[in-house]
Amino acid sequence: MSKYKLELEPNPTPNNPLVVLTTKIEELIEEEPFNLAMSALISAALRLEILRHDSDRCEAAKELARTLACIAGKSEN
């Protein structure tokens, strides 16, 4: 996982390693039940956050929770 650039790209290209990884995850879980698919996505997102936070799992989880809360808030509007 350390080969991925952690800087955000506003418009990542299809060959961006993170886009490739996300696409692969989507393909693997598209036939799975919703809860299993969500679990896989959250797990992948948490692993990336842990990398961004120098292996600080607690801070990574807090950041992911803030991000998900923000997404949830936007989807309600």
RAURKA-V293980 format. One record per residue. RES is the residue in one letter. OMEGA is omega in radians with two decimals (none if undefined). Layout:
res:omega
RES:OMEGA
RES:OMEGA
This chain:
res:omega
M:-3.08
S:3.14
K:-3.13
Y:3.04
K:-3.08
L:3.10
E:-3.14
L:3.04
E:-3.11
P:-3.14
N:-3.08
P:3.13
T:-3.13
P:3.14
N:3.04
N:-3.08
P:3.13
L:3.08
V:3.11
V:3.13
L:-3.14
T:3.12
T:3.13
K:3.11
I:3.14
E:3.13
E:-3.11
L:-3.02
I:-3.03
E:3.14
E:-3.08
E:3.05
P:-3.05
F:-3.09
N:3.11
L:3.12
A:3.12
M:3.12
S:3.13
A:3.13
L:3.13
I:3.11
S:3.12
A:3.13
A:3.13
L:3.11
R:3.11
L:3.10
E:3.11
I:3.07
L:-3.13
R:-3.07
H:3.06
D:3.08
S:3.08
D:-3.04
R:-3.12
C:-3.14
E:3.10
A:3.13
A:3.11
K:3.14
E:3.11
L:3.10
A:3.10
R:-3.14
T:3.13
L:3.09
A:3.11
C:3.12
I:3.13
A:3.11
G:3.13
K:-3.10
S:3.12
E:-3.11
N:none
